[in-house]
């Protein structure tokens, strides 16, 4: 389950990478290395950047992503 799009049912159409990472950690009940997780999800083509951003607080805006398919994918 670590590298599937199964979290699509728990996230909105567009989400930040932090949202995705926290959702997978909650599902799996274990910490996931943020850099490796990002690299794996992007390289497998499960998610793609939308070109949009979302600002939360005074920090740099977070990029928004979406799943490339809403159909379940198991890798």
PyMOL CGO cylinders between C-alpha atoms (Angstrom):
from pymol import cmd
from pymol.cgo import CYLINDER

trace = [
    CYLINDER, 0.00, 0.00, 0.00, 2.92, 2.37, 0.44, 0.3, 1, 1, 1, 1, 1, 1,
    CYLINDER, 2.92, 2.37, 0.44, 3.18, 3.16, -3.24, 0.3, 1, 1, 1, 1, 1, 1,
    CYLINDER, 3.18, 3.16, -3.24, -0.38, 3.07, -4.52, 0.3, 1, 1, 1, 1, 1, 1,
    CYLINDER, -0.38, 3.07, -4.52, -2.94, 5.76, -5.15, 0.3, 1, 1, 1, 1, 1, 1,
    CYLINDER, -2.94, 5.76, -5.15, -5.28, 4.25, -2.55, 0.3, 1, 1, 1, 1, 1, 1,
    CYLINDER, -5.28, 4.25, -2.55, -5.32, 7.53, -0.59, 0.3, 1, 1, 1, 1, 1, 1,
    CYLINDER, -5.32, 7.53, -0.59, -7.25, 9.23, -3.41, 0.3, 1, 1, 1, 1, 1, 1,
    CYLINDER, -7.25, 9.23, -3.41, -10.49, 8.56, -1.56, 0.3, 1, 1, 1, 1, 1, 1,
    CYLINDER, -10.49, 8.56, -1.56, -9.20, 10.39, 1.50, 0.3, 1, 1, 1, 1, 1, 1,
    CYLINDER, -9.20, 10.39, 1.50, -7.83, 13.51, -0.17, 0.3, 1, 1, 1, 1, 1, 1,
    CYLINDER, -7.83, 13.51, -0.17, -9.46, 16.34, -2.12, 0.3, 1, 1, 1, 1, 1, 1,
    CYLINDER, -9.46, 16.34, -2.12, -8.98, 16.62, -5.89, 0.3, 1, 1, 1, 1, 1, 1,
    CYLINDER, -8.98, 16.62, -5.89, -5.92, 18.83, -5.34, 0.3, 1, 1, 1, 1, 1, 1,
    CYLINDER, -5.92, 18.83, -5.34, -3.66, 18.43, -2.31, 0.3, 1, 1, 1, 1, 1, 1,
    CYLINDER, -3.66, 18.43, -2.31, -0.24, 19.41, -1.03, 0.3, 1, 1, 1, 1, 1, 1,
    CYLINDER, -0.24, 19.41, -1.03, 2.57, 16.92, -0.77, 0.3, 1, 1, 1, 1, 1, 1,
    CYLINDER, 2.57, 16.92, -0.77, 2.40, 17.33, 3.00, 0.3, 1, 1, 1, 1, 1, 1,
    CYLINDER, 2.40, 17.33, 3.00, -1.28, 16.29, 2.93, 0.3, 1, 1, 1, 1, 1, 1,
    CYLINDER, -1.28, 16.29, 2.93, -0.37, 13.20, 0.91, 0.3, 1, 1, 1, 1, 1, 1,
    CYLINDER, -0.37, 13.20, 0.91, 2.57, 12.27, 3.11, 0.3, 1, 1, 1, 1, 1, 1,
    CYLINDER, 2.57, 12.27, 3.11, 0.58, 12.65, 6.34, 0.3, 1, 1, 1, 1, 1, 1,
    CYLINDER, 0.58, 12.65, 6.34, -2.29, 10.60, 4.92, 0.3, 1, 1, 1, 1, 1, 1,
    CYLINDER, -2.29, 10.60, 4.92, -0.01, 7.69, 4.03, 0.3, 1, 1, 1, 1, 1, 1,
    CYLINDER, -0.01, 7.69, 4.03, 1.68, 7.83, 7.44, 0.3, 1, 1, 1, 1, 1, 1,
    CYLINDER, 1.68, 7.83, 7.44, -1.74, 7.68, 9.11, 0.3, 1, 1, 1, 1, 1, 1,
    CYLINDER, -1.74, 7.68, 9.11, -2.88, 4.75, 6.94, 0.3, 1, 1, 1, 1, 1, 1,
    CYLINDER, -2.88, 4.75, 6.94, 0.33, 2.77, 7.44, 0.3, 1, 1, 1, 1, 1, 1,
    CYLINDER, 0.33, 2.77, 7.44, 0.78, 3.81, 11.08, 0.3, 1, 1, 1, 1, 1, 1,
    CYLINDER, 0.78, 3.81, 11.08, 4.49, 4.35, 10.62, 0.3, 1, 1, 1, 1, 1, 1,
    CYLINDER, 4.49, 4.35, 10.62, 6.77, 7.25, 9.71, 0.3, 1, 1, 1, 1, 1, 1,
    CYLINDER, 6.77, 7.25, 9.71, 7.87, 7.49, 6.09, 0.3, 1, 1, 1, 1, 1, 1,
    CYLINDER, 7.87, 7.49, 6.09, 11.01, 9.27, 4.98, 0.3, 1, 1, 1, 1, 1, 1,
    CYLINDER, 11.01, 9.27, 4.98, 9.72, 12.44, 3.35, 0.3, 1, 1, 1, 1, 1, 1,
    CYLINDER, 9.72, 12.44, 3.35, 12.38, 12.67, 0.61, 0.3, 1, 1, 1, 1, 1, 1,
    CYLINDER, 12.38, 12.67, 0.61, 12.23, 9.02, -0.43, 0.3, 1, 1, 1, 1, 1, 1,
    CYLINDER, 12.23, 9.02, -0.43, 8.43, 9.04, -0.39, 0.3, 1, 1, 1, 1, 1, 1,
    CYLINDER, 8.43, 9.04, -0.39, 8.28, 12.15, -2.60, 0.3, 1, 1, 1, 1, 1, 1,
    CYLINDER, 8.28, 12.15, -2.60, 10.85, 10.74, -5.02, 0.3, 1, 1, 1, 1, 1, 1,
    CYLINDER, 10.85, 10.74, -5.02, 9.03, 7.41, -5.30, 0.3, 1, 1, 1, 1, 1, 1,
    CYLINDER, 9.03, 7.41, -5.30, 5.55, 8.91, -5.78, 0.3, 1, 1, 1, 1, 1, 1,
    CYLINDER, 5.55, 8.91, -5.78, 6.73, 11.32, -8.48, 0.3, 1, 1, 1, 1, 1, 1,
    CYLINDER, 6.73, 11.32, -8.48, 8.92, 8.79, -10.32, 0.3, 1, 1, 1, 1, 1, 1,
    CYLINDER, 8.92, 8.79, -10.32, 6.10, 6.23, -10.49, 0.3, 1, 1, 1, 1, 1, 1,
    CYLINDER, 6.10, 6.23, -10.49, 3.75, 8.73, -12.07, 0.3, 1, 1, 1, 1, 1, 1,
    CYLINDER, 3.75, 8.73, -12.07, 1.07, 8.30, -9.40, 0.3, 1, 1, 1, 1, 1, 1,
    CYLINDER, 1.07, 8.30, -9.40, 0.79, 12.05, -8.83, 0.3, 1, 1, 1, 1, 1, 1,
    CYLINDER, 0.79, 12.05, -8.83, 1.45, 15.16, -10.90, 0.3, 1, 1, 1, 1, 1, 1,
    CYLINDER, 1.45, 15.16, -10.90, 1.80, 18.84, -10.12, 0.3, 1, 1, 1, 1, 1, 1,
    CYLINDER, 1.80, 18.84, -10.12, -1.24, 20.96, -11.01, 0.3, 1, 1, 1, 1, 1, 1,
    CYLINDER, -1.24, 20.96, -11.01, 0.69, 24.20, -11.36, 0.3, 1, 1, 1, 1, 1, 1,
    CYLINDER, 0.69, 24.20, -11.36, -1.30, 25.73, -8.52, 0.3, 1, 1, 1, 1, 1, 1,
    CYLINDER, -1.30, 25.73, -8.52, -0.20, 26.62, -5.00, 0.3, 1, 1, 1, 1, 1, 1,
    CYLINDER, -0.20, 26.62, -5.00, -1.78, 26.98, -1.57, 0.3, 1, 1, 1, 1, 1, 1,
    CYLINDER, -1.78, 26.98, -1.57, -0.50, 29.37, 1.05, 0.3, 1, 1, 1, 1, 1, 1,
    CYLINDER, -0.50, 29.37, 1.05, -0.68, 28.33, 4.69, 0.3, 1, 1, 1, 1, 1, 1,
    CYLINDER, -0.68, 28.33, 4.69, 0.66, 30.93, 7.09, 0.3, 1, 1, 1, 1, 1, 1,
    CYLINDER, 0.66, 30.93, 7.09, 3.69, 33.09, 6.40, 0.3, 1, 1, 1, 1, 1, 1,
    CYLINDER, 3.69, 33.09, 6.40, 5.68, 30.37, 4.65, 0.3, 1, 1, 1, 1, 1, 1,
    CYLINDER, 5.68, 30.37, 4.65, 6.31, 29.81, 0.96, 0.3, 1, 1, 1, 1, 1, 1,
    CYLINDER, 6.31, 29.81, 0.96, 3.17, 28.56, -0.85, 0.3, 1, 1, 1, 1, 1, 1,
    CYLINDER, 3.17, 28.56, -0.85, 2.95, 24.78, -1.19, 0.3, 1, 1, 1, 1, 1, 1,
    CYLINDER, 2.95, 24.78, -1.19, 2.64, 23.23, -4.66, 0.3, 1, 1, 1, 1, 1, 1,
    CYLINDER, 2.64, 23.23, -4.66, -0.60, 21.41, -5.36, 0.3, 1, 1, 1, 1, 1, 1,
    CYLINDER, -0.60, 21.41, -5.36, -0.71, 17.89, -6.76, 0.3, 1, 1, 1, 1, 1, 1,
    CYLINDER, -0.71, 17.89, -6.76, -3.37, 15.51, -8.04, 0.3, 1, 1, 1, 1, 1, 1,
    CYLINDER, -3.37, 15.51, -8.04, -3.51, 11.81, -8.73, 0.3, 1, 1, 1, 1, 1, 1,
    CYLINDER, -3.51, 11.81, -8.73, -2.93, 10.94, -12.37, 0.3, 1, 1, 1, 1, 1, 1,
    CYLINDER, -2.93, 10.94, -12.37, -5.75, 8.40, -12.14, 0.3, 1, 1, 1, 1, 1, 1,
    CYLINDER, -5.75, 8.40, -12.14, -8.73, 8.08, -9.80, 0.3, 1, 1, 1, 1, 1, 1,
    CYLINDER, -8.73, 8.08, -9.80, -8.81, 4.34, -10.49, 0.3, 1, 1, 1, 1, 1, 1,
    CYLINDER, -8.81, 4.34, -10.49, -6.99, 2.16, -7.93, 0.3, 1, 1, 1, 1, 1, 1,
    CYLINDER, -6.99, 2.16, -7.93, -3.39, 1.44, -8.93, 0.3, 1, 1, 1, 1, 1, 1,
    CYLINDER, -3.39, 1.44, -8.93, -1.20, -1.07, -7.10, 0.3, 1, 1, 1, 1, 1, 1,
    CYLINDER, -1.20, -1.07, -7.10, 2.51, -1.03, -7.78, 0.3, 1, 1, 1, 1, 1, 1,
]
cmd.load_cgo(trace, "trace")
